[in-house]
Amino acid sequence: MAKSNKTDLEAPKIKELIDKLTEIQEGFKRNLADLHQKIETIESEPELSINLDNFKRDAELRVDDLEEEVKQLREQLSAIKELLS
């Protein structure tokens, strides 16, 4: 019975992690759309294109950080699933 209670308590945690991953994925999609729009704006105006390299570098760093966070969340989710098995 103790194992059943533990499983019942951990099930909401998995749901929360899945919801968090879905939320992060949606955030990625919004960020990507925003980045594409900003790049188009910058490329269409020559005086703004000077800063394009800095903008791209900053965007890539942000994406790298977010991808690392998603990787960690997936590892945590995998560990929780492993515990429940």
Contacts in CASP RR format, 6 or more apart in sequence:
PFRMAT RR
TARGET T0000
AUTHOR 0000-0000-0000
METHOD contacts of the structure
MODEL  1
MAKSNKTDLEAPKIKELIDKLTEIQEGFKRNLADLHQKIETIESEPELSI
NLDNFKRDAELRVDDLEEEVKQLREQLSAIKELLS
7 84 0 8 1.000
10 80 0 8 1.000
10 83 0 8 1.000
10 84 0 8 1.000
11 84 0 8 1.000
13 80 0 8 1.000
14 77 0 8 1.000
14 80 0 8 1.000
14 81 0 8 1.000
14 84 0 8 1.000
17 73 0 8 1.000
17 76 0 8 1.000
17 77 0 8 1.000
17 80 0 8 1.000
18 77 0 8 1.000
20 73 0 8 1.000
21 70 0 8 1.000
21 73 0 8 1.000
21 74 0 8 1.000
21 77 0 8 1.000
24 66 0 8 1.000
24 69 0 8 1.000
24 70 0 8 1.000
24 73 0 8 1.000
25 70 0 8 1.000
28 63 0 8 1.000
28 66 0 8 1.000
28 70 0 8 1.000
31 62 0 8 1.000
31 63 0 8 1.000
31 66 0 8 1.000
35 59 0 8 1.000
38 55 0 8 1.000
39 52 0 8 1.000
39 55 0 8 1.000
39 56 0 8 1.000
41 48 0 8 1.000
42 48 0 8 1.000
42 49 0 8 1.000
42 51 0 8 1.000
42 52 0 8 1.000
42 55 0 8 1.000
43 49 0 8 1.000
43 52 0 8 1.000
END
